[in-house]
Amino acid sequence: MKSVLTFLLILISGHAKADYTAELHAFEGDGCTLFSEGTSANPNLWRHCCDLHDIRYWFGGTKDDELEADQNLKSCVGEVAGTFLATVMYTAIRAGHYSPIKNKYKWGWGWINREPWLPLMPSERSYITKQIDELNLSLEAREKLRVDYGL
């Protein structure tokens, strides 16, 4: 009897989690936090890379997802500004995770009443996609987010 009750409790709690979707605060970003967003000749050269990174930090996920987001930023910046600058930015971001001084835009900051570092559930991914569709992003940027992060 005890094992049947345990099974039912697990089944009920699993079902409740599958249907639950937390809400997100409205997205806001700050571009390349504490870093330039381009060159003097092209002041927003890699800003789009930082914007996509900010969006990814907004909806969070697991530690592996965070690493992937940081690597994607490095790759994007590397494509437009070269590997040296991309490596400097990537190293600064990864080191910043260990800083006692935290920026408001830490990993997963957008969620209201959701535990950090959890995998994103299918219902949350669907919700995130709808929220992203409401942002003023190009079709290319939205598609990149969908492809890069499985939305």
VOVEX-534228 format. One record per residue: x, y, z of N, C-alpha, C, CB in turn; residue in three letters. Coordinates in nm, 4 decimals. Glycine has a CB too. Layout:
N
R,X,Y,Z,X,Y,Z,X,Y,Z,X,Y,Z,ALA $
...
***
This chain:
151
R,0.0822,-0.1197,0.0000,0.0000,0.0000,0.0000,0.0870,0.1268,0.0000,-0.0937,-0.0006,0.1214,MET $
R,0.1936,0.1221,0.0824,0.2831,0.2384,0.0900,0.3460,0.2684,-0.0459,0.3934,0.2145,0.1947,LYS $
R,0.3860,0.1639,-0.1200,0.4475,0.1863,-0.2506,0.3465,0.2422,-0.3510,0.5076,0.0559,-0.3037,SER $
R,0.2198,0.2033,-0.3406,0.1163,0.2571,-0.4285,0.0962,0.4056,-0.4016,-0.0162,0.1809,-0.4096,VAL $
R,0.0919,0.4440,-0.2730,0.0773,0.5855,-0.2369,0.1966,0.6672,-0.2855,0.0618,0.6008,-0.0848,LEU $
R,0.3152,0.6131,-0.2695,0.4360,0.6813,-0.3159,0.4296,0.7014,-0.4668,0.5625,0.6012,-0.2774,THR $
R,0.3890,0.5975,-0.5399,0.3770,0.6071,-0.6850,0.2766,0.7144,-0.7245,0.3358,0.4725,-0.7442,PHE $
R,0.1613,0.7183,-0.6577,0.0594,0.8190,-0.6887,0.1094,0.9606,-0.6612,-0.0671,0.7925,-0.6078,LEU $
R,0.1816,0.9793,-0.5507,0.2361,1.1117,-0.5192,0.3369,1.1560,-0.6253,0.3024,1.1108,-0.3802,LEU $
R,0.4206,1.0644,-0.6695,0.5180,1.0971,-0.7737,0.4463,1.1320,-0.9033,0.6156,0.9797,-0.7963,ILE $
R,0.3455,1.0537,-0.9362,0.2686,1.0771,-1.0586,0.1997,1.2130,-1.0548,0.1648,0.9660,-1.0786,LEU $
R,0.1377,1.2448,-0.9417,0.0675,1.3733,-0.9277,0.1659,1.4889,-0.9335,-0.0119,1.3781,-0.7957,ILE $
R,0.2789,1.4791,-0.8613,0.3755,1.5900,-0.8610,0.4378,1.6079,-0.9984,0.4854,1.5659,-0.7564,SER $
R,0.4648,1.5006,-1.0699,0.5187,1.5103,-1.2053,0.4207,1.5750,-1.2998,0.5567,1.3739,-1.2570,GLY $
R,0.2933,1.5430,-1.2851,0.1892,1.6026,-1.3698,0.1764,1.7520,-1.3404,0.0531,1.5315,-1.3476,HIS $
R,0.1821,1.7888,-1.2153,0.1696,1.9312,-1.1787,0.2860,2.0105,-1.2373,0.1650,1.9487,-1.0239,ALA $
R,0.4058,1.9569,-1.2319,0.5212,2.0281,-1.2858,0.5113,2.0430,-1.4374,0.6503,1.9553,-1.2487,LYS $
R,0.4583,1.9420,-1.5044,0.4491,1.9466,-1.6498,0.3540,2.0563,-1.6974,0.4036,1.8118,-1.7033,ALA $
R,0.2533,2.0878,-1.6184,0.1553,2.1879,-1.6580,0.1905,2.3281,-1.6095,0.0200,2.1494,-1.6060,ASP $
R,0.2869,2.3384,-1.5204,0.3199,2.4673,-1.4590,0.4125,2.5478,-1.5485,0.3846,2.4468,-1.3216,TYR $
R,0.3794,2.6725,-1.5678,0.4693,2.7639,-1.6372,0.4794,2.8915,-1.5549,0.4195,2.7940,-1.7825,THR $
R,0.5994,2.9241,-1.5155,0.6225,3.0496,-1.4451,0.6089,3.1634,-1.5452,0.7628,3.0516,-1.3762,ALA $
R,0.6075,3.2840,-1.4952,0.5989,3.4008,-1.5830,0.7334,3.4718,-1.5873,0.4880,3.4977,-1.5355,GLU $
R,0.7541,3.5442,-1.6961,0.8763,3.6218,-1.7136,0.8480,3.7700,-1.6946,0.9375,3.5963,-1.8521,LEU $
R,0.9424,3.8383,-1.6304,0.9410,3.9844,-1.6308,0.9587,4.0294,-1.7756,1.0536,4.0443,-1.5373,HIS $
R,0.9157,4.1485,-1.8075,0.9391,4.2030,-1.9412,1.0897,4.2061,-1.9670,0.8768,4.3462,-1.9558,ALA $
R,1.1292,4.1742,-2.0887,1.2717,4.1736,-2.1211,1.3276,4.3148,-2.1248,1.2958,4.1043,-2.2550,PHE $
R,1.4451,4.3273,-2.0713,1.5272,4.4479,-2.0871,1.6717,4.4014,-2.0860,1.4992,4.5555,-1.9729,GLU $
R,1.7519,4.4675,-2.1615,1.8929,4.4318,-2.1672,1.9777,4.5563,-2.1591,1.9246,4.3537,-2.2947,GLY $
R,2.1056,4.5355,-2.1428,2.1955,4.6502,-2.1368,2.3110,4.6365,-2.2352,2.2495,4.6672,-1.9958,ASP $
R,2.2895,4.5546,-2.3376,2.3938,4.5389,-2.4387,2.5150,4.4673,-2.3821,2.4350,4.6745,-2.4941,GLY $
R,2.6309,4.5157,-2.4136,2.7560,4.4530,-2.3716,2.7976,4.5107,-2.2362,2.8682,4.4747,-2.4782,CYS $
R,2.7397,4.4607,-2.1329,2.7593,4.5104,-1.9970,2.9061,4.5414,-1.9675,2.7070,4.4090,-1.8967,THR $
R,2.9331,4.6672,-1.9336,3.0670,4.7120,-1.8953,3.1731,4.6848,-2.0028,3.1077,4.6445,-1.7666,LEU $
R,3.1307,4.6765,-2.1286,3.2225,4.6485,-2.2382,3.1772,4.7298,-2.3580,3.2276,4.4955,-2.2718,PHE $
R,3.2701,4.7666,-2.4429,3.2289,4.8411,-2.5625,3.1421,4.7527,-2.6517,3.3527,4.8923,-2.6410,SER $
R,3.0635,4.8174,-2.7353,2.9720,4.7437,-2.8233,3.0169,4.7481,-2.9690,2.8308,4.8002,-2.8116,GLU $
R,3.1320,4.8072,-2.9896,3.1864,4.8159,-3.1243,3.3120,4.8997,-3.1254,3.0836,4.8739,-3.2204,GLY $
R,3.3529,4.9363,-3.2435,3.4728,5.0176,-3.2629,3.4323,5.1637,-3.2789,3.5539,4.9689,-3.3864,THR $
R,3.5295,5.2526,-3.2809,3.4969,5.3947,-3.3037,3.4384,5.4147,-3.4436,3.6233,5.4834,-3.2856,SER $
R,3.4824,5.3366,-3.5396,3.4297,5.3471,-3.6754,3.2914,5.2829,-3.6890,3.5262,5.2826,-3.7734,ALA $
R,3.2646,5.1792,-3.6084,3.1361,5.1094,-3.6117,3.0946,5.0800,-3.4665,3.1452,4.9762,-3.6972,ASN $
R,3.0325,5.1776,-3.3985,3.0075,5.1687,-3.2545,2.9153,5.0550,-3.2099,2.9500,5.2959,-3.2087,PRO $
R,2.8413,4.9939,-3.2999,2.7520,4.8831,-3.2623,2.7867,4.7534,-3.3350,2.6071,4.9205,-3.2917,ASN $
R,2.9131,4.7363,-3.3673,2.9568,4.6243,-3.4500,2.9151,4.4884,-3.3930,3.1068,4.6285,-3.4660,LEU $
R,2.9313,4.4665,-3.2636,2.8956,4.3382,-3.2033,2.7822,4.3515,-3.1019,3.0171,4.2769,-3.1364,TRP $
R,2.7126,4.4616,-3.1015,2.6005,4.4825,-3.0078,2.4938,4.3739,-3.0232,2.5370,4.6214,-3.0303,ARG $
R,2.4648,4.3337,-3.1464,2.3623,4.2310,-3.1680,2.3985,4.1002,-3.0977,2.3431,4.2059,-3.3181,HIS $
R,2.5272,4.0701,-3.0886,2.5716,3.9492,-3.0187,2.5362,3.9593,-2.8700,2.7248,3.9280,-3.0370,CYS $
R,2.5610,4.0754,-2.8130,2.5309,4.0977,-2.6713,2.3812,4.0973,-2.6456,2.5910,4.2297,-2.6242,CYS $
R,2.3039,4.1517,-2.7399,2.1580,4.1520,-2.7240,2.1037,4.0096,-2.7187,2.0913,4.2296,-2.8389,ASP $
R,2.1510,3.9238,-2.8084,2.1070,3.7838,-2.8070,2.1505,3.7142,-2.6779,2.1632,3.7084,-2.9293,LEU $
R,2.2695,3.7460,-2.6314,2.3208,3.6905,-2.5061,2.2346,3.7379,-2.3888,2.4691,3.7314,-2.4847,HIS $
R,2.1966,3.8650,-2.3890,2.1096,3.9179,-2.2834,1.9753,3.8454,-2.2815,2.0876,4.0687,-2.3027,ASP $
R,1.9197,3.8203,-2.3982,1.7916,3.7491,-2.4061,1.8072,3.6088,-2.3492,1.7405,3.7428,-2.5524,ILE $
R,1.9174,3.5438,-2.3827,1.9395,3.4070,-2.3319,1.9537,3.4076,-2.1806,2.0652,3.3443,-2.3963,ARG $
R,2.0205,3.5081,-2.1255,2.0328,3.5176,-1.9802,1.8976,3.5461,-1.9152,2.1335,3.6267,-1.9423,TYR $
R,1.8126,3.6159,-1.9844,1.6787,3.6484,-1.9346,1.6006,3.5219,-1.9012,1.6018,3.7320,-2.0379,TRP $
R,1.6026,3.4228,-1.9914,1.5206,3.3050,-1.9644,1.5962,3.1851,-1.9083,1.4527,3.2642,-2.0885,PHE $
R,1.7269,3.1938,-1.8957,1.8046,3.0964,-1.8205,1.7954,2.9520,-1.8633,1.7661,3.1039,-1.6841,GLY $
R,1.8045,2.8635,-1.7656,1.8088,2.7192,-1.7875,1.9160,2.6579,-1.6988,1.8356,2.6862,-1.9366,GLY $
R,1.9824,2.5578,-1.7486,2.0825,2.4850,-1.6712,2.2208,2.5506,-1.6803,2.0903,2.3406,-1.7193,THR $
R,2.3134,2.4996,-1.6024,2.4532,2.5461,-1.6099,2.5114,2.5211,-1.7497,2.5402,2.4747,-1.5023,LYS $
R,2.4760,2.4074,-1.8080,2.5233,2.3781,-1.9440,2.4671,2.4793,-2.0438,2.4833,2.2347,-1.9855,ASP $
R,2.3414,2.5199,-2.0233,2.2801,2.6209,-2.1098,2.3548,2.7538,-2.0976,2.1307,2.6396,-2.0741,ASP $
R,2.3951,2.7876,-1.9760,2.4693,2.9121,-1.9540,2.6031,2.9088,-2.0273,2.4919,2.9357,-1.8034,GLU $
R,2.6729,2.7977,-2.0159,2.8004,2.7824,-2.0861,2.7791,2.7943,-2.2373,2.8661,2.6461,-2.0511,LEU $
R,2.6738,2.7311,-2.2878,2.6431,2.7388,-2.4306,2.6149,2.8833,-2.4732,2.5227,2.6493,-2.4641,GLU $
R,2.5412,2.9576,-2.3916,2.5111,3.0983,-2.4220,2.6401,3.1800,-2.4286,2.4152,3.1581,-2.3157,ALA $
R,2.7293,3.1582,-2.3330,2.8565,3.2312,-2.3317,2.9430,3.1936,-2.4525,2.9331,3.2028,-2.2010,ASP $
R,2.9421,3.0663,-2.4889,3.0185,3.0226,-2.6065,2.9588,3.0800,-2.7354,3.0221,2.8685,-2.6139,GLN $
R,2.8264,3.0895,-2.7408,2.7618,3.1485,-2.8587,2.7967,3.2965,-2.8719,2.6092,3.1309,-2.8508,ASN $
R,2.8049,3.3666,-2.7593,2.8470,3.5071,-2.7635,2.9898,3.5161,-2.8182,2.8382,3.5722,-2.6216,LEU $
R,3.0761,3.4313,-2.7683,3.2155,3.4304,-2.8142,3.2220,3.4062,-2.9643,3.2967,3.3229,-2.7396,LYS $
R,3.1453,3.3119,-3.0120,3.1435,3.2800,-3.1547,3.0917,3.3975,-3.2373,3.0576,3.1562,-3.1803,SER $
R,2.9833,3.4591,-3.1917,2.9237,3.5719,-3.2637,3.0211,3.6897,-3.2710,2.7926,3.6157,-3.1958,CYS $
R,3.0804,3.7244,-3.1576,3.1763,3.8358,-3.1546,3.2982,3.8009,-3.2398,3.2195,3.8681,-3.0082,VAL $
R,3.3406,3.6769,-3.2341,3.4545,3.6339,-3.3151,3.4306,3.6512,-3.4641,3.4866,3.4900,-3.2862,GLY $
R,3.3064,3.6281,-3.5079,3.2733,3.6426,-3.6501,3.2848,3.7866,-3.6986,3.1330,3.5918,-3.6758,GLU $
R,3.2522,3.8835,-3.6123,3.2531,4.0234,-3.6573,3.3735,4.1030,-3.6089,3.1281,4.0916,-3.6112,VAL $
R,3.4391,4.0571,-3.5019,3.5470,4.1372,-3.4441,3.6781,4.0617,-3.4271,3.5041,4.1899,-3.3118,ALA $
R,3.6784,3.9332,-3.4519,3.8014,3.8561,-3.4389,3.8090,3.7772,-3.3093,3.9193,3.9471,-3.4485,GLY $
R,3.8970,3.6767,-3.3121,3.9047,3.5843,-3.1991,3.9645,3.6454,-3.0724,3.9850,3.4651,-3.2383,THR $
R,4.0554,3.7410,-3.0863,4.1155,3.7996,-2.9663,4.0104,3.8679,-2.8801,4.2249,3.8997,-3.0045,PHE $
R,3.9340,3.9576,-2.9398,3.8312,4.0292,-2.8644,3.7255,3.9321,-2.8118,3.7653,4.1373,-2.9523,LEU $
R,3.6875,3.8358,-2.8924,3.5885,3.7370,-2.8507,3.6372,3.6597,-2.7280,3.5577,3.6399,-2.9662,ALA $
R,3.7633,3.6239,-2.7277,3.8200,3.5500,-2.6142,3.8263,3.6374,-2.4901,3.9600,3.4976,-2.6485,THR $
R,3.8611,3.7644,-2.5061,3.8641,3.8571,-2.3925,3.7246,3.8691,-2.3314,3.9162,3.9968,-2.4366,VAL $
R,3.6231,3.8890,-2.4150,3.4858,3.9011,-2.3655,3.4403,3.7730,-2.2956,3.3904,3.9344,-2.4809,MET $
R,3.4649,3.6608,-2.3579,3.4249,3.5315,-2.3029,3.4905,3.5078,-2.1670,3.4614,3.4182,-2.4001,TYR $
R,3.6198,3.5347,-2.1588,3.6925,3.5146,-2.0333,3.6379,3.6063,-1.9239,3.8432,3.5399,-2.0536,THR $
R,3.6078,3.7308,-1.9592,3.5523,3.8253,-1.8611,3.4146,3.7798,-1.8124,3.5423,3.9667,-1.9222,ALA $
R,3.3327,3.7315,-1.9024,3.1990,3.6849,-1.8638,3.2090,3.5632,-1.7734,3.1148,3.6517,-1.9882,ILE $
R,3.2912,3.4687,-1.8116,3.3038,3.3466,-1.7303,3.3620,3.3804,-1.5926,3.3936,3.2415,-1.8024,ARG $
R,3.4592,3.4700,-1.5869,3.5153,3.5107,-1.4573,3.4105,3.5853,-1.3750,3.6406,3.5996,-1.4775,ALA $
R,3.3270,3.6634,-1.4417,3.2229,3.7392,-1.3721,3.1234,3.6521,-1.2981,3.1496,3.8250,-1.4693,GLY $
R,3.1072,3.5285,-1.3400,3.0156,3.4380,-1.2696,3.0618,3.4121,-1.1265,3.0034,3.3053,-1.3451,HIS $
R,3.1892,3.4318,-1.1014,3.2449,3.4064,-0.9690,3.2597,3.5339,-0.8858,3.3791,3.3385,-0.9823,TYR $
R,3.2242,3.6463,-0.9433,3.2373,3.7734,-0.8728,3.1294,3.7861,-0.7651,3.2285,3.8913,-0.9719,SER $
R,3.1660,3.8420,-0.6501,3.0646,3.8655,-0.5466,2.9715,3.9818,-0.5827,3.1325,3.8935,-0.4122,PRO $
R,3.0133,4.0642,-0.6768,2.9305,4.1759,-0.7223,2.8474,4.1256,-0.8397,3.0181,4.3012,-0.7631,ILE $
R,2.7167,4.1250,-0.8221,2.6293,4.0684,-0.9248,2.5511,4.1766,-0.9966,2.5335,3.9674,-0.8635,LYS $
R,2.5410,4.1594,-1.1252,2.4601,4.2443,-1.2102,2.3158,4.1962,-1.1997,2.5107,4.2422,-1.3581,ASN $
R,2.2217,4.2868,-1.2142,2.0796,4.2509,-1.2118,2.0484,4.1448,-1.3172,1.9923,4.3758,-1.2347,LYS $
R,2.1213,4.1472,-1.4272,2.0938,4.0578,-1.5386,2.1694,3.9256,-1.5263,2.1296,4.1257,-1.6691,TYR $
R,2.1645,3.8664,-1.4095,2.2305,3.7374,-1.3908,2.1489,3.6281,-1.4609,2.2474,3.7052,-1.2389,LYS $
R,2.2037,3.5105,-1.4683,2.1424,3.3993,-1.5388,2.0004,3.3720,-1.4878,2.2286,3.2745,-1.5241,TRP $
R,1.9056,3.3708,-1.5806,1.7666,3.3393,-1.5481,1.6924,3.4490,-1.4750,1.7621,3.2169,-1.4667,GLY $
R,1.7418,3.5729,-1.4833,1.6840,3.6832,-1.4041,1.5379,3.7119,-1.4386,1.7656,3.8094,-1.4247,TRP $
R,1.4922,3.6742,-1.5546,1.3591,3.7119,-1.5990,1.2437,3.6406,-1.5316,1.3495,3.6898,-1.7413,GLY $
R,1.2691,3.5233,-1.4762,1.1592,3.4451,-1.4202,1.1076,3.5007,-1.2886,1.2028,3.3032,-1.4003,TRP $
R,0.9776,3.4926,-1.2736,0.9096,3.5268,-1.1482,0.8739,3.3940,-1.0826,0.7802,3.6181,-1.1722,ILE $
R,0.9203,3.3732,-0.9613,0.8864,3.2525,-0.8841,0.9263,3.1222,-0.9529,0.7387,3.2500,-0.8567,ASN $
R,1.0476,3.1181,-0.9999,1.1005,2.9932,-1.0587,1.2388,2.9695,-1.0028,1.1046,2.9998,-1.2157,ARG $
R,1.2651,2.8455,-0.9668,1.3972,2.8100,-0.9168,1.5005,2.8224,-1.0294,1.3967,2.6663,-0.8586,GLU $
R,1.6170,2.8764,-0.9985,1.7208,2.8877,-1.1024,1.7832,2.7522,-1.1338,1.8301,2.9863,-1.0583,PRO $
R,1.8483,2.7457,-1.2474,1.9309,2.6335,-1.2916,1.8528,2.5073,-1.3265,2.0297,2.6011,-1.1859,TRP $
R,1.7218,2.5164,-1.3371,1.6435,2.4011,-1.3780,1.6346,2.3947,-1.5296,1.5034,2.4060,-1.3161,LEU $
R,1.6236,2.2734,-1.5844,1.6015,2.2638,-1.7293,1.4681,2.3299,-1.7642,1.6034,2.1145,-1.7768,PRO $
R,1.4612,2.3856,-1.8817,1.3373,2.4481,-1.9269,1.2402,2.3404,-1.9736,1.3648,2.5501,-2.0405,LEU $
R,1.1187,2.3472,-1.9229,1.0149,2.2522,-1.9616,0.9576,2.2921,-2.0979,0.9026,2.2462,-1.8541,MET $
R,0.8978,2.1974,-2.1699,0.8380,2.2308,-2.3001,0.7378,2.3469,-2.2920,0.7684,2.1081,-2.3574,PRO $
R,0.6578,2.3512,-2.1881,0.5609,2.4613,-2.1753,0.6319,2.5947,-2.1558,0.4649,2.4355,-2.0576,SER $
R,0.7452,2.5935,-2.0858,0.8224,2.7166,-2.0669,0.8885,2.7588,-2.1980,0.9292,2.6975,-1.9569,GLU $
R,0.9390,2.6637,-2.2738,0.9996,2.6955,-2.4039,0.8965,2.7593,-2.4972,1.0587,2.5680,-2.4689,ARG $
R,0.7757,2.7077,-2.4943,0.6681,2.7641,-2.5761,0.6363,2.9064,-2.5311,0.5416,2.6757,-2.5682,SER $
R,0.6301,2.9263,-2.4016,0.6038,3.0588,-2.3450,0.7161,3.1566,-2.3817,0.5886,3.0498,-2.1911,TYR $
R,0.8406,3.1121,-2.3711,0.9560,3.1956,-2.4060,0.9482,3.2370,-2.5526,1.0888,3.1204,-2.3782,ILE $
R,0.9161,3.1424,-2.6396,0.9049,3.1717,-2.7829,0.8015,3.2805,-2.8073,0.8676,3.0446,-2.8617,THR $
R,0.6880,3.2715,-2.7414,0.5839,3.3746,-2.7570,0.6345,3.5102,-2.7082,0.4559,3.3349,-2.6796,LYS $
R,0.7069,3.5100,-2.5961,0.7600,3.6363,-2.5433,0.8642,3.6955,-2.6385,0.8221,3.6145,-2.4037,GLN $
R,0.9485,3.6106,-2.6937,1.0508,3.6574,-2.7881,0.9856,3.7150,-2.9135,1.1466,3.5423,-2.8259,ILE $
R,0.8772,3.6529,-2.9582,0.8075,3.7018,-3.0770,0.7514,3.8424,-3.0568,0.6952,3.6065,-3.1142,ASP $
R,0.7312,3.8814,-2.9317,0.6793,4.0152,-2.9022,0.7901,4.1204,-2.8914,0.5996,4.0120,-2.7730,GLU $
R,0.9147,4.0759,-2.8891,1.0268,4.1698,-2.8831,1.0515,4.2288,-3.0206,1.1544,4.1005,-2.8304,LEU $
R,1.1128,4.3443,-3.0237,1.1444,4.4114,-3.1494,1.2746,4.3545,-3.2059,1.1557,4.5653,-3.1288,ASN $
R,1.2660,4.2298,-3.2556,1.3829,4.1617,-3.3102,1.3598,4.1319,-3.4572,1.4129,4.0316,-3.2322,LEU $
R,1.4678,4.1240,-3.5299,1.4573,4.0838,-3.6700,1.4174,3.9366,-3.6763,1.5915,4.1084,-3.7458,SER $
R,1.3641,3.8966,-3.7898,1.3307,3.7553,-3.8097,1.4561,3.6693,-3.7963,1.2650,3.7334,-3.9482,LEU $
R,1.5675,3.7213,-3.8452,1.6946,3.6492,-3.8363,1.7348,3.6259,-3.6907,1.8050,3.7267,-3.9096,GLU $
R,1.7204,3.7279,-3.6065,1.7564,3.7145,-3.4652,1.6649,3.6143,-3.3948,1.7493,3.8512,-3.3949,ALA $
R,1.5348,3.6215,-3.4232,1.4406,3.5263,-3.3611,1.4726,3.3835,-3.4043,1.2942,3.5616,-3.3986,ARG $
R,1.5032,3.3664,-3.5318,1.5361,3.2325,-3.5817,1.6650,3.1819,-3.5180,1.5496,3.2334,-3.7355,GLU $
R,1.7631,3.2700,-3.5022,1.8894,3.2304,-3.4381,1.8645,3.1826,-3.2953,1.9897,3.3481,-3.4379,LYS $
R,1.7812,3.2539,-3.2209,1.7476,3.2118,-3.0844,1.6790,3.0750,-3.0854,1.6566,3.3167,-3.0161,LEU $
R,1.5868,3.0560,-3.1777,1.5150,2.9276,-3.1855,1.6110,2.8124,-3.2166,1.4044,2.9343,-3.2932,ARG $
R,1.6978,2.8346,-3.3136,1.7897,2.7302,-3.3555,1.8950,2.7045,-3.2468,1.8574,2.7687,-3.4885,VAL $
R,1.9575,2.8111,-3.1985,2.0653,2.7959,-3.1003,2.0173,2.7351,-2.9697,2.1294,2.9296,-3.0727,ASP $
R,1.8923,2.7627,-2.9305,1.8458,2.7217,-2.7986,1.7245,2.6310,-2.7997,1.8150,2.8410,-2.7186,TYR $
R,1.6920,2.5752,-2.9141,1.5856,2.4762,-2.9209,1.4483,2.5270,-2.8830,1.6192,2.3637,-2.8347,GLY $
R,1.4189,2.6492,-2.9231,1.2870,2.7053,-2.8899,1.1873,2.6780,-3.0010,1.2971,2.8566,-2.8647,LEU $
***
